[in-house]
Amino acid sequence: MIVLQPVLEIHPSDGFDLWPVAAVRTSGFLPLGGALDPTQVGTAVMRIAECNDVAPEAESGLAGFLHGLLTMDPLFAAGGLRVTDTTTGTTLLPGCCHGLEEWRDWFEVVDGTGRASFGHDPSPMAERVGDTARLTVDAEQDASPVIELPLSHLADLLDEAERHLTGFLRLAASWADSSLPAAHAAPVLSAVARLLDLPAPPRA
């Protein structure tokens, strides 16, 4: 079975106190979707803001922390799409310097140039070979593990990834209304939606 998930790279967040976040003890990847609890959504928003943290010296606290998220263009969030072959245990992870905002690059494999890469160290790559999608875990390694699946199945998985991200955005809308001051809730949701290249969901 092939599982494809949008993931965000996260790290321990000791000392963060602007809103409740999940206890994260080791660095890793947080799958994004519509089943996260509020502290996990808070962790995701915190991490996205951290990736864009360029606060002017004059700003501090919540306004300073959110400044980059609300003003930078384009936005960046370390992560991407994770693909796992549960039969073989092979997993393709986004490489360094690849961002979740680039998740639509995967569609190049299905109906574009037929090839896309997703960062380095490792250097994951996906390419179209006839009616097959061939995913290489690390293109810099001659004996890299690969995952192969029908191109049509990859297209279905990418549609599912979009549904996961849409579900996450819906949770983020509710989270923002309950966890942020009114002046920040809508702009933060808009920024996260812009990062994910998806329409912001309506707020209650």
NORRA-V750922 format. One record per pair of residues at least 24 apart in sequence whose ideal C-beta (glycine too) atoms are under 10 Angstrom apart, sorted by the first residue. I is the first residue (numbers start at 1). J is the second residue. D is the distance in whole Angstrom. If there is no record, write none. Layout:
I;J;D, I;J;D
This chain:
1;84;9, 1;85;8, 1;86;5, 1;87;6, 2;83;7, 2;84;7, 2;85;6, 2;86;8, 2;87;9, 2;90;10, 2;133;10, 2;135;9, 2;147;7, 2;148;9, 2;149;5, 2;150;10, 2;153;7, 2;154;8, 2;156;10, 2;157;7, 3;31;10, 3;82;8, 3;83;7, 3;84;5, 3;85;8, 3;86;6, 3;91;9, 3;157;8, 3;160;10, 4;81;6, 4;82;7, 4;83;5, 4;84;8, 4;92;9, 4;106;9, 4;135;10, 4;147;10, 4;149;9, 4;153;10, 4;154;8, 4;156;9, 4;157;4, 4;158;7, 4;160;7, 4;161;6, 4;164;9, 5;29;8, 5;30;10, 5;31;4, 5;32;8, 5;33;8, 5;80;10, 5;81;7, 5;82;5, 5;83;8, 5;84;8, 5;157;9, 5;160;9, 5;161;7, 5;164;7, 6;30;10, 6;31;7, 6;32;5, 6;33;8, 6;79;7, 6;80;8, 6;81;6, 6;82;8, 6;94;10, 6;100;6, 6;103;6, 6;160;10, 6;161;5, 6;162;9, 6;164;6, 6;165;5, 6;168;8, 6;196;8, 7;31;5, 7;32;7, 7;78;10, 7;79;5, 7;80;7, 7;81;7, 7;82;5, 7;93;8, 7;94;7, 7;100;8, 7;103;10, 7;164;10, 8;32;6, 8;43;9, 8;44;6, 8;45;10, 8;47;6, 8;48;7, 8;51;9, 8;77;6, 8;78;7, 8;79;4, 8;80;9, 8;94;10, 8;99;10, 8;100;6, 8;168;9, 9;47;7, 9;51;9, 9;77;8, 9;78;4, 9;79;5, 9;80;9, 9;93;9, 9;94;8, 9;96;9, 9;98;9, 9;99;9, 9;100;9, 10;40;9, 10;43;6, 10;44;8, 10;46;9, 10;47;5, 10;50;9, 10;78;9, 10;79;9, 11;43;10, 11;47;8, 11;50;8, 11;78;9, 13;42;9, 13;43;7, 13;46;6, 13;47;8, 13;50;9, 16;42;9, 16;43;9, 16;46;6, 16;50;9, 16;65;9, 18;42;9, 18;45;10, 18;46;8, 18;49;9, 18;61;8, 18;62;5, 18;64;10, 18;65;6, 18;66;9, 18;179;9, 18;180;9, 19;43;10, 19;45;8, 19;46;7, 19;62;9, 19;65;10, 19;175;9, 19;176;10, 19;178;10, 19;179;5, 19;180;7, 20;46;10, 20;175;10, 20;179;7, 21;45;9, 21;46;5, 21;47;9, 22;46;10, 29;78;9, 29;79;7, 29;80;9, 29;82;6, 29;91;10, 29;93;7, 29;94;8, 30;79;8, 31;79;10, 31;82;7, 31;164;8, 31;168;9, 32;77;10, 32;79;8, 32;100;8, 32;161;9, 32;164;6, 32;165;6, 32;167;8, 32;168;4, 32;169;9, 32;171;9, 32;172;9, 32;196;9, 33;160;10, 33;161;9, 33;163;8, 33;164;4, 33;165;8, 33;166;9, 33;167;5, 33;168;6, 33;171;8, 34;163;8, 34;164;7, 34;165;9, 34;166;8, 34;167;2, 34;168;6, 34;169;9, 34;170;6, 34;171;6, 35;164;9, 35;167;8, 35;168;9, 35;171;9, 36;167;9, 36;168;7, 36;171;6, 36;172;9, 36;175;9, 37;171;9, 37;175;10, 38;171;8, 38;174;8, 38;175;6, 38;178;8, 38;179;7, 39;175;10, 39;179;10, 40;168;10, 40;171;9, 40;175;10, 41;168;7, 41;171;5, 41;172;6, 41;173;10, 41;174;8, 41;175;4, 41;176;9, 41;179;8, 42;172;10, 42;175;6, 42;176;10, 42;179;6, 42;180;10, 44;77;9, 44;79;10, 44;100;10, 44;168;7, 44;171;9, 44;172;8, 44;175;9, 44;192;8, 45;69;8, 45;172;7, 45;175;7, 45;176;8, 45;179;8, 45;180;9, 45;188;7, 45;189;9, 45;191;9, 45;192;7, 47;77;7, 47;78;8, 47;79;9, 47;100;10, 48;75;8, 48;76;9, 48;77;5, 48;78;9, 48;79;9, 48;99;10, 48;100;8, 48;101;10, 48;172;10, 48;188;9, 48;191;8, 48;192;6, 48;195;6, 48;196;9, 49;75;10, 49;77;9, 49;188;8, 49;191;9, 49;192;9, 50;77;9, 50;78;9, 51;75;8, 51;76;5, 51;77;5, 51;78;6, 51;79;9, 51;99;8, 51;100;9, 51;101;10, 51;195;9, 52;76;6, 52;77;8, 52;191;8, 52;195;9, 62;180;8, 62;181;7, 62;183;10, 62;184;7, 63;181;10, 63;183;9, 63;184;8, 66;180;9, 66;184;6, 66;187;8, 66;188;6, 66;191;8, 68;191;9, 69;184;10, 69;187;8, 69;188;7, 69;191;5, 69;192;8, 69;194;10, 69;195;8, 70;184;8, 70;187;5, 70;188;7, 70;190;9, 70;191;6, 71;187;10, 71;191;9, 72;191;9, 72;195;10, 73;191;10, 73;194;8, 74;99;9, 74;101;7, 74;102;10, 74;194;8, 74;195;8, 75;99;8, 75;100;9, 75;101;6, 75;191;7, 75;192;9, 75;194;6, 75;195;4, 75;196;9, 76;100;8, 76;101;6, 76;102;9, 76;195;8, 77;101;6, 77;102;10, 77;103;10, 77;192;9, 77;195;6, 77;196;9, 78;119;9, 79;103;8, 79;119;10, 80;105;9, 80;106;9, 80;118;5, 80;119;7, 80;124;8, 81;105;9, 81;106;6, 81;118;8, 81;124;9, 81;126;9, 81;157;9, 81;158;8, 81;161;6, 81;164;10, 82;124;10, 82;161;10, 83;124;9, 83;126;8, 83;133;10, 83;135;6, 83;137;9, 83;147;6, 83;149;9, 83;154;9, 83;157;8, 83;161;10, 84;147;8, 85;135;9, 85;145;9, 85;146;9, 85;147;5, 85;148;9, 85;149;8, 87;147;10, 88;145;8, 88;146;10, 88;147;8, 89;145;9, 90;135;9, 90;137;7, 90;144;10, 90;145;4, 90;146;7, 90;147;5, 91;124;10, 91;137;7, 91;145;9, 91;147;8, 92;118;8, 92;122;9, 92;124;5, 92;125;9, 92;126;8, 92;135;5, 92;136;8, 92;137;5, 92;138;9, 92;144;10, 92;145;8, 92;146;9, 92;147;6, 93;118;9, 93;119;9, 93;122;7, 93;124;7, 93;137;8, 93;138;10, 94;118;5, 94;119;6, 94;122;9, 94;124;7, 95;119;3, 95;120;5, 95;121;6, 95;122;5, 95;123;6, 95;124;6, 95;125;9, 95;137;10, 95;138;8, 95;139;10, 95;140;10, 96;120;6, 96;121;5, 96;122;9, 96;123;9, 97;121;9, 98;123;10, 98;124;8, 99;195;8, 100;165;9, 100;195;7, 100;196;7, 100;197;10, 101;194;9, 101;195;5, 101;196;7, 101;197;7, 102;197;9, 103;158;8, 103;161;7, 103;162;9, 103;165;7, 103;195;10, 103;196;7, 103;197;8, 103;198;10, 104;158;9, 104;161;10, 104;162;9, 104;196;9, 104;197;6, 104;198;10, 106;133;9, 106;135;10, 106;154;8, 106;155;10, 106;157;9, 106;158;6, 106;161;8, 107;154;9, 107;155;8, 107;158;6, 109;133;6, 109;134;9, 109;135;9, 109;151;8, 109;154;7, 109;155;9, 109;158;9, 110;151;6, 110;152;9, 110;154;6, 110;155;5, 110;156;10, 110;157;10, 110;158;7, 111;151;9, 111;155;8, 114;151;10, 126;154;8, 128;154;9, 133;157;9, 162;196;9, 162;197;10, 162;198;7, 165;192;10, 165;193;10, 165;195;10, 165;196;5, 165;197;9, 165;198;6, 166;193;10, 166;196;9, 166;198;6, 166;199;9, 166;201;8, 167;201;10, 168;192;9, 168;196;8, 168;198;9, 169;193;6, 169;196;7, 169;198;6, 169;199;8, 169;200;7, 169;201;5, 170;200;10, 170;201;5, 170;202;9, 171;201;9, 172;196;10, 172;200;9, 172;201;8, 173;200;7, 173;201;5, 173;202;8, 173;203;5, 173;204;8, 174;201;9, 174;203;8, 174;204;7, 176;203;8, 177;203;6, 177;204;6, 178;204;10
